[in-house]
């Protein structure tokens, strides 16, 4: 079943007013909303993938202080980046973010690109994240959907429906988009969506794309995290010692370790396991680059 909803100007205005009123009264103050620096916003968007806002709030400022710009992140060791990332989970994102910084320095003169095609070429960035960066960093009136935005449109326009795909929501996001201030509009939508989840039984469950995250306790993610924490706090360890120190069956440690190796997060040389502490060789900074700022 598909629904082609066309909104008249009155309904659009009423909907916008509801969202704007909520934002005016209950909008959240978040550190990445206090800047339009594209690099800082890129960092926040990668952090916010699959991670709750409160956990990101606690880590974002610390991470930016440690790696304030593309060059700093590009020139850091994977070990230092992963150490700063601890507490956010899904550590592949940290490696992807570092690799993105390297590519931005190499291909875009250290400036985060503002075009979708260039953004999606960066590791770990799909269409939704690319468009979020366009909206929040460059104030571009692009259409994108994430979980809280999805919640708002499901609640207002699809009551009684189940398994609604995003392709049915996108025309409504397009019709109601505030093209003058998309940055503010999407922030308002997200905050309103958070409120609806808290007070309306989470309308996002009606989405075709809704999935419930599996428990962390006892998962491979838990084992992977324990391995990384141990290796980030030591010199290279013999694999046997690592397996003996961790409170998991040896087979599960080996499975998780193989996954970490495949993701490029740890290295096994002979019998020893480690996180790479080497820093990449960066080209010298030129005066023209050092003076340029991201938009």
DABEL-V42465 format. One line per field, one symbol per residue. ss: DSSP state (~ for helix, > for strand, _ for the rest). phi: phi as a letter, one per 40 degrees, with the letter a starting at -180 (. if undefined). burial: # if it has 16 or more other ideal C-beta (glycine too) atoms within 10 Angstrom, else .. Layout:
ss = ???
phi = ???
burial = ???
This chain:
ss = ________~~~~~~~~~~~~~~~~~~____~~~____~~~~~~~~~~~____~~~~~~~~~~~~~~___~~~~~___~~~~~~~~______~~~~~~~~~~~~~~~~________~~~~_______~~~~~~~~~~~~________~~~~~~~~~~~______>_~~~~~~~~~~~_____~~~~~~~~~~~~~~~~~~___~~~~>____________~~~~~~~~~~~~~____>>~~~~~~~____~~~~~~~~~~~~~____>>>__>>>____________~~~~~____
phi = .bbbcbcccccccccccccccccccbcccbdcccbbcdcccddccccccgbcdcccdcbdccccccbcadcccccccddccccccdhcgfcdccccccccccccccbbfgbccbbddcccccdgbbcccdcccccccbfcccbabbdccddcccccbbcgcbfccccccdccccccccccbcdcccccdccccdccccbbgfccccccccbccccccgccdccdccccdcccbacdbcdccdcccccbcdcccccccccccccgcbbbbgcbbabcccbccbcdccdcccccbcc
burial = ..............##..##.##...#..#.#....#############.#.#..##.##..##..#.###.####.########..##################....#####.#.##..####...##############################.....#.#.##.###.####...################....###.##..#..........########.###...##.#..##..#.#....#..##.##....##......###..................#.
